[in-house]
Amino acid sequence: MQRSNEKSDPDRRNFLKGVALGGAAALGASSIALAQTQDPDAGAASPTASDAARAAGAEIAQAEAPLEPVSELVVQNPASDYMVDCLKALDIEYILVNPGGSIRGFHESIINYGGNSAPELISVMHEEVGAAFAHGYFKASGKPAACLFYGNIGLQHASMGLYNAYGDRVPVVVIAGNRVLAEEKAASPDWYHSSNNLAGILDGCIKWSDEPASAVAFGESLHRGYRIAMSQP
């Protein structure tokens, strides 16, 4: 498949990594400047300057410590770029998002790789609002919108809006983030917000669901799901 965004900066993720590193360096520099502040009354370094300097050193060390984990979040060739291409191939114009950790890579690719155009990301404050938007958009335009939701919590929030669309026989393409590998669940929220059979909560008001485990499988599932959604009941 041809890359959809020829004007996209190929080094954008190096830029993001540089921002993370530069932010830590700036934090350390500001701490040193604070430690070197002099007492205006004494005309020399204040009695607490050495303490501030030690505190600055500790702060710099703390700033440097998380740099490696931060860089791990910056993926040079993410599968989410391909996922954006899949949406573009289906001419999806809008994608409704209530941002969350399990969908952050997709979110970034929509903005930076896809140029935030076809699909254009629209942030909503609640998933049910996103589902209602997609419902109304199809009624007005005859074209489906996509929804990108955060795990099982996002699907629970969206359930009433998706039920309304189902009852009105309106297609909505729903994508949900889910961490299925135990070694990738770094903290308790990842466990609470992930599920086996993620779409089970929507059984009875959806036509089809799948849990693709690779980028290629995602493309196949998205195409099949779109075709089923756009078919008559």
Rosetta constraint file for C-alpha pairs under 8 A:
AtomPair CA 1 CA 85 HARMONIC 7.89 0.50
AtomPair CA 3 CA 85 HARMONIC 7.09 0.50
AtomPair CA 4 CA 85 HARMONIC 6.24 0.50
AtomPair CA 4 CA 88 HARMONIC 7.67 0.50
AtomPair CA 4 CA 114 HARMONIC 6.94 0.50
AtomPair CA 5 CA 113 HARMONIC 6.35 0.50
AtomPair CA 5 CA 114 HARMONIC 5.92 0.50
AtomPair CA 5 CA 115 HARMONIC 7.02 0.50
AtomPair CA 8 CA 112 HARMONIC 7.12 0.50
AtomPair CA 8 CA 113 HARMONIC 5.88 0.50
AtomPair CA 8 CA 114 HARMONIC 7.88 0.50
AtomPair CA 8 CA 115 HARMONIC 7.44 0.50
AtomPair CA 11 CA 15 HARMONIC 6.33 0.50
AtomPair CA 12 CA 16 HARMONIC 6.31 0.50
AtomPair CA 12 CA 112 HARMONIC 7.75 0.50
AtomPair CA 13 CA 17 HARMONIC 6.11 0.50
AtomPair CA 13 CA 74 HARMONIC 6.09 0.50
AtomPair CA 13 CA 75 HARMONIC 7.07 0.50
AtomPair CA 13 CA 76 HARMONIC 6.28 0.50
AtomPair CA 14 CA 18 HARMONIC 6.08 0.50
AtomPair CA 14 CA 74 HARMONIC 7.80 0.50
AtomPair CA 14 CA 76 HARMONIC 7.90 0.50
AtomPair CA 15 CA 19 HARMONIC 6.20 0.50
AtomPair CA 16 CA 20 HARMONIC 6.50 0.50
AtomPair CA 16 CA 74 HARMONIC 7.27 0.50
AtomPair CA 17 CA 21 HARMONIC 6.40 0.50
AtomPair CA 17 CA 70 HARMONIC 7.79 0.50
AtomPair CA 17 CA 71 HARMONIC 5.99 0.50
AtomPair CA 17 CA 74 HARMONIC 6.44 0.50
AtomPair CA 18 CA 22 HARMONIC 5.78 0.50
AtomPair CA 19 CA 23 HARMONIC 5.90 0.50
AtomPair CA 20 CA 24 HARMONIC 6.57 0.50
AtomPair CA 20 CA 67 HARMONIC 7.42 0.50
AtomPair CA 20 CA 70 HARMONIC 7.14 0.50
AtomPair CA 20 CA 71 HARMONIC 7.82 0.50
AtomPair CA 21 CA 25 HARMONIC 6.35 0.50
AtomPair CA 21 CA 67 HARMONIC 6.73 0.50
AtomPair CA 22 CA 26 HARMONIC 6.06 0.50
AtomPair CA 23 CA 27 HARMONIC 6.23 0.50
AtomPair CA 24 CA 28 HARMONIC 6.38 0.50
AtomPair CA 24 CA 60 HARMONIC 7.66 0.50
AtomPair CA 24 CA 63 HARMONIC 5.35 0.50
AtomPair CA 24 CA 64 HARMONIC 6.68 0.50
AtomPair CA 25 CA 29 HARMONIC 6.22 0.50
AtomPair CA 25 CA 60 HARMONIC 7.83 0.50
AtomPair CA 25 CA 63 HARMONIC 7.79 0.50
AtomPair CA 26 CA 30 HARMONIC 6.13 0.50
AtomPair CA 27 CA 31 HARMONIC 6.31 0.50
AtomPair CA 27 CA 60 HARMONIC 7.27 0.50
AtomPair CA 27 CA 63 HARMONIC 7.42 0.50
AtomPair CA 28 CA 32 HARMONIC 6.37 0.50
AtomPair CA 28 CA 56 HARMONIC 6.91 0.50
AtomPair CA 28 CA 57 HARMONIC 7.83 0.50
AtomPair CA 28 CA 59 HARMONIC 6.81 0.50
AtomPair CA 28 CA 60 HARMONIC 4.83 0.50
AtomPair CA 28 CA 63 HARMONIC 7.32 0.50
AtomPair CA 29 CA 33 HARMONIC 6.29 0.50
AtomPair CA 30 CA 34 HARMONIC 6.22 0.50
AtomPair CA 31 CA 35 HARMONIC 6.25 0.50
AtomPair CA 31 CA 53 HARMONIC 7.90 0.50
AtomPair CA 31 CA 56 HARMONIC 5.04 0.50
AtomPair CA 31 CA 59 HARMONIC 7.50 0.50
AtomPair CA 31 CA 60 HARMONIC 7.86 0.50
AtomPair CA 32 CA 36 HARMONIC 6.33 0.50
AtomPair CA 32 CA 53 HARMONIC 6.53 0.50
AtomPair CA 32 CA 56 HARMONIC 5.82 0.50
AtomPair CA 32 CA 57 HARMONIC 7.91 0.50
AtomPair CA 33 CA 37 HARMONIC 6.59 0.50
AtomPair CA 34 CA 52 HARMONIC 7.41 0.50
AtomPair CA 35 CA 49 HARMONIC 5.43 0.50
AtomPair CA 35 CA 50 HARMONIC 7.32 0.50
AtomPair CA 35 CA 51 HARMONIC 7.96 0.50
AtomPair CA 35 CA 52 HARMONIC 4.73 0.50
AtomPair CA 35 CA 53 HARMONIC 4.88 0.50
AtomPair CA 35 CA 56 HARMONIC 6.83 0.50
AtomPair CA 36 CA 45 HARMONIC 7.26 0.50
AtomPair CA 36 CA 49 HARMONIC 6.42 0.50
AtomPair CA 36 CA 53 HARMONIC 7.47 0.50
AtomPair CA 37 CA 45 HARMONIC 6.93 0.50
AtomPair CA 37 CA 46 HARMONIC 7.64 0.50
AtomPair CA 37 CA 49 HARMONIC 7.28 0.50
AtomPair CA 38 CA 43 HARMONIC 6.99 0.50
AtomPair CA 38 CA 44 HARMONIC 5.66 0.50
AtomPair CA 38 CA 45 HARMONIC 4.40 0.50
AtomPair CA 38 CA 46 HARMONIC 5.44 0.50
AtomPair CA 38 CA 49 HARMONIC 7.66 0.50
AtomPair CA 39 CA 43 HARMONIC 6.08 0.50
AtomPair CA 39 CA 44 HARMONIC 6.10 0.50
AtomPair CA 39 CA 45 HARMONIC 5.85 0.50
AtomPair CA 39 CA 46 HARMONIC 4.82 0.50
AtomPair CA 40 CA 44 HARMONIC 7.40 0.50
AtomPair CA 42 CA 46 HARMONIC 7.18 0.50
AtomPair CA 45 CA 49 HARMONIC 6.16 0.50
AtomPair CA 48 CA 52 HARMONIC 6.15 0.50
AtomPair CA 49 CA 53 HARMONIC 6.07 0.50
AtomPair CA 50 CA 54 HARMONIC 6.25 0.50
AtomPair CA 51 CA 55 HARMONIC 6.17 0.50
AtomPair CA 52 CA 56 HARMONIC 5.96 0.50
AtomPair CA 53 CA 57 HARMONIC 6.23 0.50
AtomPair CA 54 CA 58 HARMONIC 6.34 0.50
AtomPair CA 55 CA 59 HARMONIC 6.11 0.50
AtomPair CA 56 CA 60 HARMONIC 6.11 0.50
AtomPair CA 57 CA 61 HARMONIC 6.25 0.50
AtomPair CA 58 CA 62 HARMONIC 6.22 0.50
AtomPair CA 59 CA 63 HARMONIC 6.11 0.50
AtomPair CA 60 CA 64 HARMONIC 6.17 0.50
AtomPair CA 61 CA 65 HARMONIC 6.17 0.50
AtomPair CA 62 CA 66 HARMONIC 7.33 0.50
AtomPair CA 63 CA 67 HARMONIC 7.36 0.50
AtomPair CA 66 CA 70 HARMONIC 6.20 0.50
AtomPair CA 67 CA 71 HARMONIC 6.21 0.50
AtomPair CA 68 CA 72 HARMONIC 6.44 0.50
AtomPair CA 69 CA 73 HARMONIC 6.99 0.50
AtomPair CA 70 CA 74 HARMONIC 7.32 0.50
AtomPair CA 77 CA 81 HARMONIC 7.59 0.50
AtomPair CA 78 CA 82 HARMONIC 7.61 0.50
AtomPair CA 78 CA 105 HARMONIC 7.77 0.50
AtomPair CA 79 CA 83 HARMONIC 6.39 0.50
AtomPair CA 79 CA 215 HARMONIC 5.72 0.50
AtomPair CA 80 CA 84 HARMONIC 6.22 0.50
AtomPair CA 80 CA 105 HARMONIC 6.27 0.50
AtomPair CA 80 CA 106 HARMONIC 5.00 0.50
AtomPair CA 80 CA 109 HARMONIC 6.02 0.50
AtomPair CA 80 CA 215 HARMONIC 7.82 0.50
AtomPair CA 81 CA 85 HARMONIC 6.49 0.50
AtomPair CA 81 CA 106 HARMONIC 7.44 0.50
AtomPair CA 81 CA 109 HARMONIC 5.42 0.50
AtomPair CA 81 CA 110 HARMONIC 7.62 0.50
AtomPair CA 81 CA 113 HARMONIC 6.42 0.50
AtomPair CA 81 CA 114 HARMONIC 7.60 0.50
AtomPair CA 82 CA 86 HARMONIC 6.35 0.50
AtomPair CA 82 CA 215 HARMONIC 7.11 0.50
AtomPair CA 83 CA 87 HARMONIC 6.54 0.50
AtomPair CA 83 CA 106 HARMONIC 7.62 0.50
AtomPair CA 83 CA 215 HARMONIC 6.98 0.50
AtomPair CA 83 CA 218 HARMONIC 7.22 0.50
AtomPair CA 83 CA 219 HARMONIC 6.79 0.50
AtomPair CA 84 CA 88 HARMONIC 6.28 0.50
AtomPair CA 84 CA 106 HARMONIC 7.58 0.50
AtomPair CA 84 CA 109 HARMONIC 6.86 0.50
AtomPair CA 84 CA 110 HARMONIC 6.19 0.50
AtomPair CA 84 CA 114 HARMONIC 6.50 0.50
AtomPair CA 84 CA 119 HARMONIC 7.95 0.50
AtomPair CA 85 CA 89 HARMONIC 6.13 0.50
AtomPair CA 85 CA 114 HARMONIC 7.74 0.50
AtomPair CA 86 CA 90 HARMONIC 6.66 0.50
AtomPair CA 86 CA 219 HARMONIC 5.90 0.50
AtomPair CA 86 CA 222 HARMONIC 7.53 0.50
AtomPair CA 86 CA 223 HARMONIC 7.98 0.50
AtomPair CA 87 CA 91 HARMONIC 6.48 0.50
AtomPair CA 87 CA 92 HARMONIC 5.66 0.50
AtomPair CA 87 CA 118 HARMONIC 7.88 0.50
AtomPair CA 87 CA 119 HARMONIC 6.98 0.50
AtomPair CA 88 CA 92 HARMONIC 5.94 0.50
AtomPair CA 88 CA 93 HARMONIC 7.91 0.50
AtomPair CA 88 CA 118 HARMONIC 6.02 0.50
AtomPair CA 88 CA 119 HARMONIC 6.62 0.50
AtomPair CA 90 CA 223 HARMONIC 7.70 0.50
AtomPair CA 91 CA 118 HARMONIC 6.59 0.50
AtomPair CA 91 CA 119 HARMONIC 7.65 0.50
AtomPair CA 92 CA 118 HARMONIC 5.82 0.50
AtomPair CA 92 CA 119 HARMONIC 5.43 0.50
AtomPair CA 92 CA 144 HARMONIC 7.05 0.50
AtomPair CA 92 CA 145 HARMONIC 6.11 0.50
AtomPair CA 92 CA 146 HARMONIC 6.94 0.50
AtomPair CA 93 CA 117 HARMONIC 7.20 0.50
AtomPair CA 93 CA 118 HARMONIC 4.16 0.50
AtomPair CA 93 CA 119 HARMONIC 4.28 0.50
AtomPair CA 93 CA 120 HARMONIC 6.07 0.50
AtomPair CA 93 CA 145 HARMONIC 6.65 0.50
AtomPair CA 94 CA 118 HARMONIC 6.31 0.50
AtomPair CA 94 CA 119 HARMONIC 4.55 0.50
AtomPair CA 94 CA 120 HARMONIC 4.71 0.50
AtomPair CA 94 CA 121 HARMONIC 6.05 0.50
AtomPair CA 94 CA 122 HARMONIC 7.06 0.50
AtomPair CA 94 CA 145 HARMONIC 5.37 0.50
AtomPair CA 94 CA 146 HARMONIC 6.34 0.50
AtomPair CA 95 CA 119 HARMONIC 5.85 0.50
AtomPair CA 95 CA 120 HARMONIC 6.05 0.50
AtomPair CA 95 CA 121 HARMONIC 5.06 0.50
AtomPair CA 95 CA 122 HARMONIC 6.19 0.50
AtomPair CA 95 CA 145 HARMONIC 5.95 0.50
AtomPair CA 95 CA 146 HARMONIC 4.56 0.50
AtomPair CA 95 CA 147 HARMONIC 5.24 0.50
AtomPair CA 95 CA 148 HARMONIC 6.68 0.50
AtomPair CA 96 CA 121 HARMONIC 6.06 0.50
AtomPair CA 96 CA 122 HARMONIC 5.00 0.50
AtomPair CA 96 CA 123 HARMONIC 6.04 0.50
AtomPair CA 96 CA 124 HARMONIC 6.73 0.50
AtomPair CA 96 CA 130 HARMONIC 5.26 0.50
AtomPair CA 96 CA 131 HARMONIC 7.77 0.50
AtomPair CA 96 CA 133 HARMONIC 7.85 0.50
AtomPair CA 96 CA 134 HARMONIC 7.60 0.50
AtomPair CA 96 CA 145 HARMONIC 7.71 0.50
AtomPair CA 96 CA 146 HARMONIC 6.31 0.50
AtomPair CA 96 CA 147 HARMONIC 4.63 0.50
AtomPair CA 96 CA 148 HARMONIC 6.00 0.50
AtomPair CA 97 CA 121 HARMONIC 6.80 0.50
AtomPair CA 97 CA 122 HARMONIC 6.08 0.50
AtomPair CA 97 CA 123 HARMONIC 4.92 0.50
AtomPair CA 97 CA 124 HARMONIC 5.94 0.50
AtomPair CA 97 CA 127 HARMONIC 7.44 0.50
AtomPair CA 97 CA 130 HARMONIC 6.86 0.50
AtomPair CA 97 CA 147 HARMONIC 6.19 0.50
AtomPair CA 97 CA 148 HARMONIC 5.08 0.50
AtomPair CA 97 CA 149 HARMONIC 6.23 0.50
AtomPair CA 98 CA 123 HARMONIC 5.66 0.50
AtomPair CA 98 CA 124 HARMONIC 5.23 0.50
AtomPair CA 98 CA 125 HARMONIC 6.03 0.50
AtomPair CA 98 CA 126 HARMONIC 6.21 0.50
AtomPair CA 98 CA 127 HARMONIC 6.19 0.50
AtomPair CA 98 CA 130 HARMONIC 7.82 0.50
AtomPair CA 98 CA 148 HARMONIC 7.39 0.50
AtomPair CA 98 CA 149 HARMONIC 6.40 0.50
AtomPair CA 98 CA 150 HARMONIC 7.36 0.50
AtomPair CA 99 CA 103 HARMONIC 7.05 0.50
AtomPair CA 99 CA 104 HARMONIC 7.09 0.50
AtomPair CA 99 CA 107 HARMONIC 7.61 0.50
AtomPair CA 99 CA 123 HARMONIC 7.33 0.50
AtomPair CA 99 CA 149 HARMONIC 7.52 0.50
AtomPair CA 99 CA 150 HARMONIC 7.10 0.50
AtomPair CA 100 CA 104 HARMONIC 6.22 0.50
AtomPair CA 100 CA 149 HARMONIC 7.67 0.50
AtomPair CA 100 CA 150 HARMONIC 5.39 0.50
AtomPair CA 101 CA 150 HARMONIC 7.37 0.50
AtomPair CA 102 CA 150 HARMONIC 6.17 0.50
AtomPair CA 102 CA 151 HARMONIC 7.04 0.50
AtomPair CA 102 CA 177 HARMONIC 5.02 0.50
AtomPair CA 102 CA 178 HARMONIC 6.29 0.50
AtomPair CA 102 CA 179 HARMONIC 7.15 0.50
AtomPair CA 103 CA 107 HARMONIC 6.17 0.50
AtomPair CA 103 CA 148 HARMONIC 7.57 0.50
AtomPair CA 103 CA 149 HARMONIC 7.44 0.50
AtomPair CA 103 CA 150 HARMONIC 6.37 0.50
AtomPair CA 103 CA 176 HARMONIC 7.58 0.50
AtomPair CA 103 CA 177 HARMONIC 5.28 0.50
AtomPair CA 104 CA 108 HARMONIC 6.17 0.50
AtomPair CA 105 CA 109 HARMONIC 6.29 0.50
AtomPair CA 106 CA 110 HARMONIC 6.23 0.50
AtomPair CA 107 CA 111 HARMONIC 6.57 0.50
AtomPair CA 108 CA 112 HARMONIC 5.97 0.50
AtomPair CA 108 CA 113 HARMONIC 7.58 0.50
AtomPair CA 109 CA 113 HARMONIC 4.80 0.50
AtomPair CA 109 CA 114 HARMONIC 6.16 0.50
AtomPair CA 110 CA 114 HARMONIC 4.75 0.50
AtomPair CA 110 CA 115 HARMONIC 6.56 0.50
AtomPair CA 110 CA 116 HARMONIC 5.46 0.50
AtomPair CA 110 CA 117 HARMONIC 7.92 0.50
AtomPair CA 110 CA 119 HARMONIC 7.30 0.50
AtomPair CA 110 CA 120 HARMONIC 7.55 0.50
AtomPair CA 110 CA 121 HARMONIC 7.08 0.50
AtomPair CA 111 CA 115 HARMONIC 5.21 0.50
AtomPair CA 111 CA 116 HARMONIC 4.44 0.50
AtomPair CA 111 CA 121 HARMONIC 7.46 0.50
AtomPair CA 112 CA 116 HARMONIC 7.01 0.50
AtomPair CA 114 CA 118 HARMONIC 7.77 0.50
AtomPair CA 114 CA 119 HARMONIC 7.69 0.50
AtomPair CA 116 CA 120 HARMONIC 4.69 0.50
AtomPair CA 116 CA 121 HARMONIC 6.14 0.50
AtomPair CA 117 CA 121 HARMONIC 7.75 0.50
AtomPair CA 124 CA 129 HARMONIC 6.53 0.50
AtomPair CA 124 CA 130 HARMONIC 6.06 0.50
AtomPair CA 125 CA 129 HARMONIC 7.26 0.50
AtomPair CA 126 CA 130 HARMONIC 6.75 0.50
AtomPair CA 126 CA 157 HARMONIC 7.16 0.50
AtomPair CA 126 CA 158 HARMONIC 7.82 0.50
AtomPair CA 127 CA 131 HARMONIC 6.31 0.50
AtomPair CA 127 CA 149 HARMONIC 6.91 0.50
AtomPair CA 127 CA 154 HARMONIC 6.09 0.50
AtomPair CA 127 CA 155 HARMONIC 7.51 0.50
AtomPair CA 127 CA 157 HARMONIC 5.49 0.50
AtomPair CA 127 CA 158 HARMONIC 4.69 0.50
AtomPair CA 128 CA 132 HARMONIC 6.12 0.50
AtomPair CA 128 CA 157 HARMONIC 5.75 0.50
AtomPair CA 128 CA 158 HARMONIC 4.10 0.50
AtomPair CA 128 CA 159 HARMONIC 6.98 0.50
AtomPair CA 128 CA 160 HARMONIC 6.65 0.50
AtomPair CA 128 CA 161 HARMONIC 5.01 0.50
AtomPair CA 128 CA 162 HARMONIC 7.63 0.50
AtomPair CA 129 CA 133 HARMONIC 6.09 0.50
AtomPair CA 129 CA 158 HARMONIC 7.65 0.50
AtomPair CA 129 CA 161 HARMONIC 7.29 0.50
AtomPair CA 130 CA 134 HARMONIC 6.31 0.50
AtomPair CA 130 CA 147 HARMONIC 6.63 0.50
AtomPair CA 130 CA 158 HARMONIC 7.55 0.50
AtomPair CA 131 CA 135 HARMONIC 6.15 0.50
AtomPair CA 131 CA 147 HARMONIC 6.86 0.50
AtomPair CA 131 CA 158 HARMONIC 6.14 0.50
AtomPair CA 131 CA 161 HARMONIC 5.03 0.50
AtomPair CA 131 CA 162 HARMONIC 5.75 0.50
AtomPair CA 131 CA 165 HARMONIC 7.82 0.50
AtomPair CA 131 CA 172 HARMONIC 7.63 0.50
AtomPair CA 132 CA 136 HARMONIC 6.16 0.50
AtomPair CA 132 CA 161 HARMONIC 5.34 0.50
AtomPair CA 132 CA 162 HARMONIC 7.48 0.50
AtomPair CA 132 CA 165 HARMONIC 7.59 0.50
AtomPair CA 133 CA 137 HARMONIC 5.92 0.50
AtomPair CA 134 CA 138 HARMONIC 6.32 0.50
AtomPair CA 134 CA 144 HARMONIC 6.79 0.50
AtomPair CA 134 CA 145 HARMONIC 5.13 0.50
AtomPair CA 134 CA 146 HARMONIC 6.91 0.50
AtomPair CA 134 CA 147 HARMONIC 7.46 0.50
AtomPair CA 134 CA 172 HARMONIC 6.34 0.50
AtomPair CA 135 CA 139 HARMONIC 6.58 0.50
AtomPair CA 135 CA 161 HARMONIC 7.96 0.50
AtomPair CA 135 CA 165 HARMONIC 5.53 0.50
AtomPair CA 135 CA 170 HARMONIC 6.31 0.50
AtomPair CA 135 CA 171 HARMONIC 7.49 0.50
AtomPair CA 135 CA 172 HARMONIC 6.90 0.50
AtomPair CA 136 CA 140 HARMONIC 6.26 0.50
AtomPair CA 137 CA 141 HARMONIC 5.94 0.50
AtomPair CA 137 CA 142 HARMONIC 7.56 0.50
AtomPair CA 137 CA 143 HARMONIC 7.28 0.50
AtomPair CA 137 CA 144 HARMONIC 7.16 0.50
AtomPair CA 137 CA 145 HARMONIC 7.00 0.50
AtomPair CA 138 CA 142 HARMONIC 4.65 0.50
AtomPair CA 138 CA 143 HARMONIC 4.97 0.50
AtomPair CA 138 CA 144 HARMONIC 5.21 0.50
AtomPair CA 138 CA 145 HARMONIC 7.06 0.50
AtomPair CA 138 CA 170 HARMONIC 6.91 0.50
AtomPair CA 138 CA 171 HARMONIC 7.49 0.50
AtomPair CA 139 CA 170 HARMONIC 7.55 0.50
AtomPair CA 144 CA 171 HARMONIC 6.00 0.50
AtomPair CA 144 CA 172 HARMONIC 5.79 0.50
AtomPair CA 144 CA 173 HARMONIC 7.06 0.50
AtomPair CA 145 CA 172 HARMONIC 6.10 0.50
AtomPair CA 145 CA 173 HARMONIC 6.49 0.50
AtomPair CA 146 CA 172 HARMONIC 6.14 0.50
AtomPair CA 146 CA 173 HARMONIC 4.61 0.50
AtomPair CA 146 CA 174 HARMONIC 5.73 0.50
AtomPair CA 146 CA 175 HARMONIC 7.42 0.50
AtomPair CA 147 CA 172 HARMONIC 7.43 0.50
AtomPair CA 147 CA 173 HARMONIC 6.22 0.50
AtomPair CA 147 CA 174 HARMONIC 4.78 0.50
AtomPair CA 147 CA 175 HARMONIC 5.99 0.50
AtomPair CA 148 CA 174 HARMONIC 6.17 0.50
AtomPair CA 148 CA 175 HARMONIC 4.83 0.50
AtomPair CA 148 CA 176 HARMONIC 5.65 0.50
AtomPair CA 148 CA 177 HARMONIC 7.72 0.50
AtomPair CA 149 CA 154 HARMONIC 5.02 0.50
AtomPair CA 149 CA 155 HARMONIC 6.58 0.50
AtomPair CA 149 CA 174 HARMONIC 7.52 0.50
AtomPair CA 149 CA 175 HARMONIC 6.24 0.50
AtomPair CA 149 CA 176 HARMONIC 4.63 0.50
AtomPair CA 149 CA 177 HARMONIC 6.43 0.50
AtomPair CA 150 CA 154 HARMONIC 4.62 0.50
AtomPair CA 150 CA 155 HARMONIC 7.30 0.50
AtomPair CA 150 CA 176 HARMONIC 5.65 0.50
AtomPair CA 150 CA 177 HARMONIC 5.22 0.50
AtomPair CA 150 CA 178 HARMONIC 7.54 0.50
AtomPair CA 150 CA 193 HARMONIC 7.82 0.50
AtomPair CA 151 CA 155 HARMONIC 6.55 0.50
AtomPair CA 151 CA 176 HARMONIC 5.39 0.50
AtomPair CA 151 CA 177 HARMONIC 4.76 0.50
AtomPair CA 151 CA 178 HARMONIC 5.10 0.50
AtomPair CA 151 CA 193 HARMONIC 5.50 0.50
AtomPair CA 151 CA 194 HARMONIC 5.73 0.50
AtomPair CA 151 CA 195 HARMONIC 7.68 0.50
AtomPair CA 151 CA 198 HARMONIC 7.42 0.50
AtomPair CA 152 CA 156 HARMONIC 6.13 0.50
AtomPair CA 152 CA 176 HARMONIC 7.83 0.50
AtomPair CA 152 CA 178 HARMONIC 7.71 0.50
AtomPair CA 152 CA 193 HARMONIC 5.56 0.50
AtomPair CA 152 CA 194 HARMONIC 6.02 0.50
AtomPair CA 152 CA 195 HARMONIC 6.56 0.50
AtomPair CA 152 CA 198 HARMONIC 6.16 0.50
AtomPair CA 152 CA 199 HARMONIC 7.84 0.50
AtomPair CA 153 CA 157 HARMONIC 6.30 0.50
AtomPair CA 153 CA 193 HARMONIC 6.05 0.50
AtomPair CA 154 CA 158 HARMONIC 6.16 0.50
AtomPair CA 154 CA 176 HARMONIC 7.58 0.50
AtomPair CA 155 CA 159 HARMONIC 5.85 0.50
AtomPair CA 155 CA 176 HARMONIC 7.44 0.50
AtomPair CA 155 CA 199 HARMONIC 7.63 0.50
AtomPair CA 155 CA 201 HARMONIC 7.56 0.50
AtomPair CA 155 CA 202 HARMONIC 7.78 0.50
AtomPair CA 156 CA 201 HARMONIC 7.09 0.50
AtomPair CA 158 CA 162 HARMONIC 6.11 0.50
AtomPair CA 159 CA 163 HARMONIC 6.02 0.50
AtomPair CA 159 CA 201 HARMONIC 7.97 0.50
AtomPair CA 159 CA 202 HARMONIC 6.62 0.50
AtomPair CA 160 CA 164 HARMONIC 6.24 0.50
AtomPair CA 161 CA 165 HARMONIC 6.42 0.50
AtomPair CA 162 CA 166 HARMONIC 6.13 0.50
AtomPair CA 162 CA 172 HARMONIC 7.67 0.50
AtomPair CA 162 CA 205 HARMONIC 7.44 0.50
AtomPair CA 163 CA 167 HARMONIC 6.08 0.50
AtomPair CA 163 CA 205 HARMONIC 5.63 0.50
AtomPair CA 163 CA 206 HARMONIC 7.98 0.50
AtomPair CA 164 CA 168 HARMONIC 6.21 0.50
AtomPair CA 165 CA 169 HARMONIC 6.09 0.50
AtomPair CA 165 CA 170 HARMONIC 5.02 0.50
AtomPair CA 165 CA 171 HARMONIC 6.99 0.50
AtomPair CA 165 CA 172 HARMONIC 7.41 0.50
AtomPair CA 166 CA 170 HARMONIC 5.89 0.50
AtomPair CA 166 CA 171 HARMONIC 7.30 0.50
AtomPair CA 166 CA 205 HARMONIC 5.86 0.50
AtomPair CA 166 CA 206 HARMONIC 6.84 0.50
AtomPair CA 167 CA 205 HARMONIC 7.84 0.50
AtomPair CA 169 CA 233 HARMONIC 7.56 0.50
AtomPair CA 171 CA 229 HARMONIC 5.14 0.50
AtomPair CA 171 CA 230 HARMONIC 6.24 0.50
AtomPair CA 172 CA 229 HARMONIC 7.01 0.50
AtomPair CA 173 CA 225 HARMONIC 7.35 0.50
AtomPair CA 173 CA 226 HARMONIC 6.62 0.50
AtomPair CA 173 CA 229 HARMONIC 7.31 0.50
AtomPair CA 178 CA 193 HARMONIC 7.53 0.50
AtomPair CA 178 CA 194 HARMONIC 5.23 0.50
AtomPair CA 178 CA 195 HARMONIC 6.99 0.50
AtomPair CA 178 CA 198 HARMONIC 7.56 0.50
AtomPair CA 179 CA 184 HARMONIC 6.84 0.50
AtomPair CA 179 CA 185 HARMONIC 6.63 0.50
AtomPair CA 179 CA 190 HARMONIC 6.92 0.50
AtomPair CA 179 CA 191 HARMONIC 7.99 0.50
AtomPair CA 179 CA 194 HARMONIC 5.66 0.50
AtomPair CA 179 CA 195 HARMONIC 7.78 0.50
AtomPair CA 180 CA 184 HARMONIC 7.85 0.50
AtomPair CA 180 CA 194 HARMONIC 6.96 0.50
AtomPair CA 180 CA 195 HARMONIC 7.27 0.50
AtomPair CA 180 CA 196 HARMONIC 7.37 0.50
AtomPair CA 181 CA 185 HARMONIC 6.95 0.50
AtomPair CA 185 CA 190 HARMONIC 5.17 0.50
AtomPair CA 185 CA 191 HARMONIC 6.30 0.50
AtomPair CA 186 CA 190 HARMONIC 6.68 0.50
AtomPair CA 187 CA 191 HARMONIC 7.13 0.50
AtomPair CA 188 CA 192 HARMONIC 6.33 0.50
AtomPair CA 189 CA 193 HARMONIC 5.86 0.50
AtomPair CA 190 CA 194 HARMONIC 6.10 0.50
AtomPair CA 191 CA 195 HARMONIC 7.94 0.50
AtomPair CA 194 CA 198 HARMONIC 7.41 0.50
AtomPair CA 197 CA 211 HARMONIC 7.86 0.50
AtomPair CA 198 CA 211 HARMONIC 7.92 0.50
AtomPair CA 199 CA 203 HARMONIC 6.90 0.50
AtomPair CA 199 CA 209 HARMONIC 6.61 0.50
AtomPair CA 202 CA 206 HARMONIC 6.27 0.50
AtomPair CA 207 CA 228 HARMONIC 7.40 0.50
AtomPair CA 207 CA 229 HARMONIC 7.21 0.50
AtomPair CA 208 CA 225 HARMONIC 6.73 0.50
AtomPair CA 208 CA 228 HARMONIC 7.46 0.50
AtomPair CA 209 CA 225 HARMONIC 7.29 0.50
AtomPair CA 210 CA 221 HARMONIC 6.70 0.50
AtomPair CA 212 CA 217 HARMONIC 5.12 0.50
AtomPair CA 212 CA 218 HARMONIC 5.18 0.50
AtomPair CA 212 CA 221 HARMONIC 6.77 0.50
AtomPair CA 213 CA 217 HARMONIC 6.37 0.50
AtomPair CA 213 CA 218 HARMONIC 7.24 0.50
AtomPair CA 214 CA 218 HARMONIC 6.12 0.50
AtomPair CA 215 CA 219 HARMONIC 6.46 0.50
AtomPair CA 216 CA 220 HARMONIC 6.47 0.50
AtomPair CA 217 CA 221 HARMONIC 6.04 0.50
AtomPair CA 218 CA 222 HARMONIC 5.92 0.50
AtomPair CA 219 CA 223 HARMONIC 6.20 0.50
AtomPair CA 220 CA 224 HARMONIC 6.19 0.50
AtomPair CA 221 CA 225 HARMONIC 5.87 0.50
AtomPair CA 222 CA 226 HARMONIC 5.99 0.50
AtomPair CA 223 CA 227 HARMONIC 6.22 0.50
AtomPair CA 224 CA 228 HARMONIC 6.21 0.50
AtomPair CA 225 CA 229 HARMONIC 5.99 0.50
AtomPair CA 226 CA 230 HARMONIC 6.15 0.50
AtomPair CA 227 CA 231 HARMONIC 6.25 0.50
